[in-house]
Amino acid sequence: MEAINFTSAAYRTVREGLQNIDVVIDGVEFVLPTDPANRHYAAIIEATAYDGSFWGESVPEPMATLAAEWLFNKQLQDYTTAVTRLAQYIVADGREEVTEMQDTTEQQVNDEGIPVYDDEGNPVYVQQEVVVQTAIDPVEPTVERTVYSGEIGGEPTVETIENPLITQDNAERAEAQAVVDATPQPVIDEYNS
């Protein structure tokens, strides 16, 4: 959502049970309905979550609660995305194949051809090894690129640089780790619950 520059805000009671918010956005006065479908109302909740100073001395209710809930949910979403990103394999290392034994639809039979059952009377099936995660080779650590001097008749040179895939992976991992490190414990507890 595009940031909206709120410079002041105050609740105004229109009639019993109905409030609007008088706001100034970029020097222009507006009246916001307290309607979650209104994009400006959604924006004032977000702006309040990050810096509610435009409300004056303190953020009034119910805006303080709405902003706190919005921020909590945003942090939870960002934390979930970051944890998911960190769980992905490291492109410089690749990943190994993982297999496990799984039941087939064929029931085991003993030497006399009689179906086999376990101690609880459940059929025992023939198992086979199944690949549950394919192997991915690590990317080359470096790549070569041709650099042109820009001079007419100048000879191009070849330089070796870190593989851009590794550079991007490291940057994304560092960004995700920063989100994880900055996440408040109550958000982590909610994620783990």
Secondary structure by P-SEA (a helix, b strand, c coil): cccccccbbbbbbccccbbbbbcccccbbbbbccccccaaaaaaaaaaaaccccccccccaaaaaaaaaaaaaaaaaaaaaaaaaaacccccbbbbbbbbbbbccbbbbcccccccccccbbbbbbbbbbbcbbbbcccccbbbbbbbcccccbbbbbbbcccaaaaaaaaaaaaaaaaaaaccaaaaaaaac
